[in-house]
């Protein structure tokens, strides 16, 4: 047994001094506002957390770990280690690998691999195509986090553009539909106009207008229309525009059929940052204007946006250093997402309690994850200790992503993850990973 003692616990909208007793993989007792009784059992390990925050483990519901097929960019082993170093205890990984995860057999192969090497808890999305509805309808929603739908645009060949297939998915999927929404035709037209102006020498700053707000809205509004028509569970991924906010309503996650995600990079960066960062902040959907960023923050604080994720998607330094048209979209974020958001709390942009709601509680509720995302008795002991007053700089020496770089490199954060516990075991402590500890497969019990 372990006793994490005298921490500042941040959980369910409260911040209070307390202690947590862990028995094997579960939280056995929570001692709020009180000093726990003397525990003399020699088997109890006491961890002094005085001066530290104690939060539930972060759940990142949107990552690309690149395995199988693209492991020169990242792999489950390396990226899950970066995750726990950043306080992320559970992740949900996307299907656009090689081969693409469009069958349950391929999904189970990923799960088997994760059981061998993943430092964090895991689940994997099934990928939708124009012709795999049989796989979708036979998927077990207790074992699969969701169905990834590239709706209107895709960087691979998973674009679902057949109206009959779309109707079948929204009408029949037993899984939550998680949609990437950008309109391909609008993007192509914008790119054609930009080529006429710049030829092939297009600056990265044009990404905002090529993958434009209108491209996003046309696709996301269609997804919302289909979900409403067929009473489907829809989760719109990585929202990036103010215009799209009119599609969503404020309220509790469990009371919504249509939910929304924002990613850290769309809250942190805006179009001015292309001048310095260039392709290193080239994501799909694109980082957009200051007004768009402000609208995302407003919607997040008003609970129109339900969760914060990363869309962690590593590419090599060489790939991102290519000219704009050749450089892939995406970047590594999972190691620094929590500390980046805590930096926003220090600037009084968002209360720390709200961060925990959006990164821990809400993902657990939205996906119906079994006994995770909260500090509650009987829940799995996925916990993170944070020192709220220790400055440290992101550098090549402490980046754990396989790609070896970060858009936050050179930035000094004011909060530091000290320890991360997975199912009651300390998997990360003061810069070191315990490679013997492995995460568990996530299970889901929310009625969908």
For each residue, the residues with C-beta under 8 A, 3 or more apart:
1: 21 22 23 24 28 41 43 44 45
2: 21 22 44 45 46 47 424
3: 19 20 21 22 36 39 44 45 46 47
4: 7 19 20 22 47 49 54 383 385
5: 19 36 46 47 48 49 50
6: 17 19 35 48 49 50
7: 4 17 18 19 20 49 50 52 53 54 385
8: 15 16 17 51 52 53 54 388
9: 14 15 16 17 18 20 30 32 53 54 55 375
10: 14 15 53 54 55 352 353 356
11: 14 55 56 356 374 375
12: 361 374 375
13: 353 357
14: 9 10 11 353
15: 8 9 10 352 353
16: 8 9 32 33
17: 6 7 8 9 33
18: 7 9 30 31 32 33 34 54
19: 3 4 5 6 7 30 31 35 36 49
20: 3 4 7 9 27 29 30 31 54 375 381 383
21: 1 2 3 27 28 29 30 31 36 39
22: 1 2 3 4 26 27 28 381 383 421 424
23: 1 26 28 424
24: 1 424
25: 380 381 423 424 425
26: 22 23 378 379 380 381 424
27: 20 21 22 30 375 376 377 378 379 380 381
28: 1 21 22 23 377
29: 20 21 36 377
30: 9 18 19 20 21 27 375 376 377
31: 18 19 20 21 34 35 36
32: 9 16 18
33: 16 17 18
34: 18 31
35: 6 19 31
36: 3 5 19 21 29 31 39
37:
38:
39: 3 21 36 44 46
40:
41: 1 44
42:
43: 1
44: 1 2 3 39 41
45: 1 2 3
46: 2 3 5 39
47: 2 3 4 5 385 419
48: 5 6
49: 4 5 6 7 19 52 54 385
50: 5 6 7
51: 8 387 389
52: 7 8 49 385 386 387 388 418
53: 7 8 9 10 352 384 385 386 387 388 415
54: 4 7 8 9 10 18 20 49 375 383 384 385 386
55: 9 10 11 58 87 356 360 375 383 384 386
56: 11 356 360 361 372 373 374 375 382 383 384
57: 87 88 89 90 360 372 373 382 383 384 420 421 422
58: 55 86 87 88 89 90 337 338 359 360 384
59: 88 89 90 91 92 359 360 363 364 367 369 372 373
60: 63 83 88 90 91 92 309 310 312 334 337 359 363
61: 91 92 145 178 261 307 309 363 366 367
62: 92 94 178 237 238 261 263 309 310 311 312
63: 60 79 83 91 92 93 94 309 310 311 312 313 334
64: 74 93 94 96 97 311 312 313 314 330
65: 74 75 76 79 80 91 93 312
66: 69 70 71 73 74 75 79 97 314
67: 70 71 74 75 76 97 110 113
68: 71 97 98 99 109 110 113
69: 66 97 98 99
70: 66 67 73 74 97 98
71: 66 67 68 74 75 402
72: 316
73: 66 70 314 315 316 319 402 403
74: 64 65 66 67 70 71 78 79 314 332 401 402 403
75: 65 66 67 71 78 79 117 402
76: 65 67 79 80 93 110 113 114 117 118 122
77: 80 81 117 118 119
78: 74 75 81 82 400 401 402
79: 63 65 66 74 75 76 82 83 312 314 332 334 401 402
80: 65 76 77 83 84 91 114 117 118 119 120 122 439
81: 77 78 84 85 119 400 433
82: 78 79 85 86 332 334 335 399 400 401
83: 60 63 79 80 86 88 89 91 119 120 334 335
84: 80 81 87 88 89 119 120 420 422 427 428 433
85: 81 82 335 400 417 420 428 431 433
86: 58 82 83 334 335 336 337 338 339 417
87: 55 57 58 84 338 339 384 386 417 420
88: 57 58 59 60 83 84 91 120 334 337 338
89: 57 58 59 83 84 120 121 372 382 383 384 420 421 422 439
90: 57 58 59 60 120 121 122 123 369 372 382 439 442
91: 59 60 61 63 65 80 83 88 120 121 122 123 334
92: 59 60 61 62 63 122 123 124 125 145 146 367 442
93: 63 64 65 76 110 122 123 124 125
94: 62 63 64 97 125 127 148
95: 100 101 102 107 124 125 126 127 148 158
96: 64 100 127 148 150 154 155 156 158
97: 64 66 67 68 69 70 94 100 101 110
98: 68 69 70
99: 68 69 102 106
100: 95 96 97 106 127 129 156 157 158
101: 95 97 106 107 110 124 125 126 127
102: 95 99 106 126 127 128 129 132 135 158
103: 106 107 126 132 135
104: 107 108 126 135 138 139 144
105: 108 109
106: 99 100 101 102 103 109 110
107: 95 101 103 104 110 111 124 126 144
108: 104 105 111 112
109: 68 105 106 112 113
110: 67 68 76 93 97 101 106 107 113 114 124
111: 107 108 114 115 122 124 441
112: 108 109 115 116
113: 67 68 76 109 110 116 117
114: 76 80 110 111 117 118 122 124 439 441
115: 111 112 118 438 441
116: 112 113 438
117: 75 76 77 80 113 114 438
118: 76 77 80 114 115 121 122 438 439
119: 77 80 81 83 84 422 427 428 433 435 437 438 439
120: 80 83 84 88 89 90 91 422 427 439
121: 89 90 91 118 372 382 422 423 439 440 441 442
122: 76 80 90 91 92 93 111 114 118 439 440 441 442
123: 90 91 92 93 144 145 441 442 444
124: 92 93 95 101 107 110 111 114 144 145
125: 92 93 94 95 101 144 145 146 147 148 178
126: 95 101 102 103 104 107 135 136 139 144 146 147 148 175
127: 94 95 96 100 101 102 132 147 148 158
128: 102 132 136 147 148 149 150 158 160 165 169 177
129: 100 102 132 158 160 165
130: 160 161 162 165
131: 165
132: 102 103 127 128 129 135 136
133: 136 137 165 168 169 172
134: 137 138
135: 102 103 104 126 132 138 139
136: 126 128 132 133 139 147 169 172 173 174 175
137: 133 134 172 173 174
138: 104 134 135
139: 104 126 135 136 143 144 147 174 175
140: 143 144
141: 144 174 175 176 444 448
142: 443 444 445
143: 139 140 441 443 444
144: 104 107 123 124 125 126 139 140 141 147 175 444
145: 61 92 123 124 125 175 176 367 442 444
146: 92 125 126 175 176 177 178 235 367
147: 125 126 127 128 136 139 144 169 173 175 176 177 178
148: 94 95 96 125 126 127 128 158 178 180
149: 128 160 169 177 178 179 180 223
150: 96 128 153 154 156 158 159 160 179 180
151: 160 166 179 180 181 219 222 223
152: 159 161 180 181 182 183 184 215 218 219 222
153: 150 159 180 181 182 183 184 187 211 215 219 284
154: 96 150 157 158 159 180 184
155: 96 284 328 329
156: 96 100 150
157: 100 154
158: 95 96 100 102 127 128 129 148 150 154
159: 150 152 153 154 184
160: 128 129 130 149 150 151 165 166 169
161: 130 152 166 184
162: 130 165 166
163: 166 167
164: 167 168
165: 128 129 130 131 133 160 162 168 169
166: 151 160 161 162 163 169 170 226
167: 163 164 170 171 226 230
168: 133 164 165 171 172
169: 128 133 136 147 149 160 165 166 172 173 177
170: 166 167 173 177 226 227 229 230 232 234
171: 167 168 230 232
172: 133 136 137 168 169
173: 136 137 147 169 170 176 177 232
174: 136 137 139 141 448
175: 126 136 139 141 144 145 146 147 233 448
176: 141 145 146 147 173 233 234 235 366 367 448
177: 128 146 147 149 169 170 173 223 227 232 233 234 235
178: 61 62 125 146 147 148 149 235 237
179: 149 150 151 220 223 234 235 236 237
180: 148 149 150 151 152 153 154 237 238 284
181: 151 152 153 216 219 220 222 223 236 237
182: 152 153 186 187 211 215 216 219 284 285
183: 152 153 186 187 214 215 216 218 219
184: 152 153 154 159 161 187 188
185: 188 189
186: 182 183 189 190 212 214 215 218
187: 153 182 183 184 190 191 210 211 212 215
188: 184 185 191 192
189: 185 186 192 193
190: 186 187 193 194 209 210 211 212 215
191: 187 188 194 195 210
192: 188 189 195 196
193: 189 190 196 197
194: 190 191 197 198 202 206 209 210
195: 191 192 198 199 200 202
196: 192 193
197: 193 194
198: 194 195 201 202 203 206
199: 195
200: 195 323 325
201: 198 323
202: 194 195 198 206 323 324 325
203: 198 206 274 278 324
204: 207 274 277 278 279 281 282 324 327
205: 208 271 274 275
206: 194 198 202 203 209 210 324
207: 204 210 211 274 282 286 287 324
208: 205 211 212 271 274 286 287 288 289
209: 190 194 206 212
210: 187 190 191 194 206 207 286
211: 153 182 187 190 207 208 215 216 284 285 286
212: 186 187 190 208 209 215 216 286
213: 216 217 240 241 242 243 244 288 292
214: 183 186 217 218 243
215: 152 153 182 183 186 187 190 211 212 218 219 285
216: 181 182 183 211 212 213 219 220 239 240 241 243 244 285
217: 213 214 220 221 241 243 244
218: 152 183 186 214 215 221 222
219: 151 152 153 181 182 183 215 216 222 223
220: 179 181 216 217 223 224 236 239 244 247
221: 217 218 224 225 244 247
222: 151 152 181 218 219 225 226
223: 149 151 177 179 181 219 220 226 227 234 236
224: 220 221 227 228 234 236 247 258
225: 221 222 228 229
226: 166 167 170 222 223 229 230 232 234
227: 170 177 223 224 230 231 232 233 234 257 258
228: 224 225 231 257 258
229: 170 225 226
230: 167 170 171 226 227
231: 227 228 257
232: 170 171 173 177 226 227 257
233: 175 176 177 227 257 258 448
234: 170 176 177 179 223 224 226 227 257 258 259
235: 146 176 177 178 179 258 259 260 261 366
236: 179 181 220 223 224 239 244 247 248 258 259 260 261
237: 62 178 179 180 181 261 309 311
238: 62 180 261 262 263 266 283 285 309 311
239: 216 220 236 244 245 260 261 262 266 285 296 305
240: 213 216 244 266 285 286 287 288 292 296
241: 213 216 217 244 245 285 288 292 295
242: 213 245 291 292 294 295 296
243: 213 214 216 217 246
244: 213 216 217 220 221 236 239 240 241 247 248
245: 239 241 242 248 295 296 298 299 304 305
246: 243
247: 220 221 224 236 244 258
248: 236 244 245 258 259 260 299 304 305
249: 256 304
250: 302 303 304
251: 255 256 303
252: 255 256 303 365
253: 256 259 306 307 362 365 366
254: 365 446
255: 251 252
256: 249 251 252 253 259 306
257: 227 228 231 232 233 234
258: 224 227 228 233 234 235 236 247 248
259: 234 235 236 248 253 256 306 307 366
260: 235 236 239 248 299 304 305 306 307
261: 61 62 235 236 237 238 239 305 306 307 308 309
262: 238 239 266 267 296 299 300 305 307 308 309
263: 62 238 266 267 283 308 309 310 311 333
264: 267 268 308 309 310 333 337 340 341
265: 268 269 281 283 287 310 311 331 333 407
266: 238 239 240 262 263 269 283 285 287 288 292 293 296
267: 262 263 264 293 296 297 300 308 341 344
268: 264 265 340
269: 265 266 273 277 281 287 293 407
270: 273 287 288 289 290 292 293
271: 205 208 274 287 288 289 290
272: 275 290
273: 269 270 276 277 281 287
274: 203 204 205 207 208 271 277 278 281 287
275: 205 272 278
276: 273
277: 204 269 273 274 280 281 407
278: 203 204 274 275 281 282
279: 204 282 320 321 322 324 327
280: 277 320 331 405 407
281: 204 265 269 273 274 277 278 287 331 407
282: 204 207 278 279 286 320 324 327 328 329 330 331
283: 238 263 265 266 286 287 311 313 329 330 331
284: 153 155 180 182 211 329 330
285: 182 211 215 216 238 239 240 241 266 288
286: 207 208 210 211 212 240 282 283
287: 207 208 240 265 266 269 270 271 273 274 281 283
288: 208 213 240 241 266 270 271 285 292 293
289: 208 270 271 292 293
290: 270 271 272 293 294
291: 242 294 295
292: 213 240 241 242 266 270 288 289 295 296
293: 266 267 269 270 288 289 290 296 297
294: 242 290 291 297 298
295: 241 242 245 291 292 298 299
296: 239 240 242 245 262 266 267 292 293 299 300 305
297: 267 293 294 300 301 349 350
298: 245 294 295 301 302
299: 245 248 260 262 295 296 302 304 305
300: 262 267 296 297 303 304 305 308 350 358
301: 297 298 350 354
302: 250 298 299
303: 250 251 252 300 306
304: 245 248 249 250 260 299 300
305: 239 245 248 260 261 262 296 299 300 308 358
306: 253 256 259 260 261 303 358 362 366
307: 61 253 259 260 261 262 358 359 362 363 366
308: 261 262 263 264 267 300 305 337 341 355 358 359
309: 60 61 62 63 237 238 261 262 263 264 337 363
310: 60 62 63 263 264 265 333 334 337
311: 62 63 64 237 238 263 265 283 330 333
312: 60 62 63 64 65 79 332 333 334 337
313: 63 64 283 329 330 331 332
314: 64 66 73 74 79 330 331 332 401 402 403
315: 73 319 320 327 328 330 331 403
316: 72 73 319 320 403
317: 320 321 403 404 405
318: 321 322
319: 73 315 316 322 327 328
320: 279 280 282 315 316 317 327 328 331 405
321: 279 317 318 327
322: 279 318 319 326 327
323: 200 201 202 326 327
324: 202 203 204 206 207 279 282 327
325: 200 202
326: 322 323
327: 204 279 282 315 319 320 321 322 323 324
328: 155 282 315 319 320
329: 155 282 283 284 313
330: 64 282 283 284 311 313 314 315
331: 265 280 281 282 283 313 314 315 320 406 407
332: 74 79 82 312 313 314 335 399 401 403 405 406 407
333: 263 264 265 310 311 312 336 337 340 406 407
334: 60 63 79 82 83 86 88 91 310 312 337 401
335: 82 83 85 86 332 399 400 401 406
336: 86 333 339 340 394 406 408 413
337: 58 60 86 88 264 308 309 310 312 333 334 340 341 359
338: 58 86 87 88 341 342 355 359 384 386 415 417
339: 86 87 336 342 343 413 415 416 417
340: 264 268 333 336 337 343 344 408 413
341: 264 267 308 337 338 344 345 350 355 359
342: 338 339 345 346 352 355 386 388 413 414 415
343: 339 340 346 347 413 414 415
344: 267 340 341 347 349 350 355
345: 341 342 348 349 350 351 352 355
346: 342 343 414 415
347: 343 344
348: 345
349: 297 344 345
350: 297 300 301 341 344 345 354 355
351: 345 354 355
352: 10 15 53 342 345 355 356
353: 10 13 14 15 356 357
354: 301 350 351 357 358
355: 308 338 341 342 344 345 350 351 352 358 359
356: 10 11 55 56 352 353 359 360 361
357: 13 353 354 360 361 362
358: 300 305 306 307 308 354 355 361 362
359: 58 59 60 307 308 337 338 341 355 356 362 363
360: 55 56 57 58 59 356 357 363 364 373 374
361: 12 56 356 357 358 364 365 373 374
362: 253 306 307 357 358 359 365 366 373
363: 59 60 61 307 309 359 360 366 367 369 373
364: 59 360 361 367 368 369 372 373 374
365: 252 253 254 361 362 368 373 446
366: 61 176 235 253 259 306 307 362 363 446
367: 59 61 92 145 146 176 363 364 444 446
368: 364 365 444 445 446 447 448
369: 59 90 363 364 372 373 442 443 444 446
370: 442 443 444 445
371: 376 378 379 380
372: 56 57 59 89 90 121 364 369 379 380 382 442
373: 56 57 59 360 361 362 363 364 365 369 382
374: 11 12 56 360 361 364 379
375: 9 11 12 20 27 30 54 55 56 379 383
376: 27 30 371 379
377: 27 28 29 30
378: 26 27 371
379: 26 27 371 372 374 375 376
380: 25 26 27 371 372 423 424 440
381: 20 22 25 26 27 421 423 424
382: 56 57 89 90 121 372 373 421 422 423
383: 4 20 22 54 55 56 57 89 375 420 421
384: 53 54 55 56 57 58 87 89 338 417 419 420 421
385: 4 7 47 49 52 53 54 417 418 419 420
386: 52 53 54 55 87 338 342 415 416 417 418
387: 51 52 53 390 415 416 418
388: 8 52 53 342 414 415
389: 51 414 415
390: 387 414 415 416
391: 412 413 414
392: 398 412 413 416
393: 410 411 412 413
394: 336 398 399 406 408 409 410 411 412 413
395: 398 399 409 410
396: 399 404 405 409
397:
398: 392 394 395 431
399: 82 332 335 394 395 396 404 405 406 409
400: 78 81 82 85 335
401: 74 78 79 82 314 332 334 335 404 405 406
402: 71 73 74 75 78 79 314
403: 73 74 314 315 316 317 332
404: 317 396 399 401
405: 280 317 320 332 396 399 401 409
406: 331 332 333 335 336 394 399 401 409
407: 265 269 277 280 281 331 332 333
408: 336 340 394 411 413
409: 394 395 396 399 405 406
410: 393 394 395
411: 393 394 408
412: 391 392 393 394
413: 336 339 340 342 343 391 392 393 394 408 416
414: 342 343 346 388 389 390 391
415: 53 338 339 342 343 346 386 387 388 389 390
416: 339 386 387 390 392 413
417: 85 86 87 338 339 384 385 386 420 428
418: 52 385 386 387 429 430
419: 47 384 385 426 428 429 430
420: 57 84 85 87 89 383 384 385 417 426 427 428 429
421: 22 57 89 381 382 383 384 424 425 426 427
422: 57 84 89 119 120 121 382 425 427 437 439 440
423: 25 121 380 381 382 439 440
424: 2 22 23 24 25 26 380 381 421
425: 25 421 422 434 437
426: 419 420 421 429 434 437
427: 84 119 120 420 421 422 433 434 437
428: 84 85 119 417 419 420 432 433 434
429: 418 419 420 426 432 434
430: 418 419
431: 85 398
432: 428 429
433: 81 84 85 119 427 428
434: 425 426 427 428 429 437
435: 119
436:
437: 119 422 425 426 427 434
438: 115 116 117 118 119
439: 80 89 90 114 118 119 120 121 122 422 423
440: 121 122 380 422 423
441: 111 114 115 121 122 123 143
442: 90 92 121 122 123 145 369 370 372
443: 142 143 369 370
444: 123 141 142 143 144 145 367 368 369 370
445: 142 368 370
446: 254 365 366 367 368 369
447: 368
448: 141 174 175 176 233 368
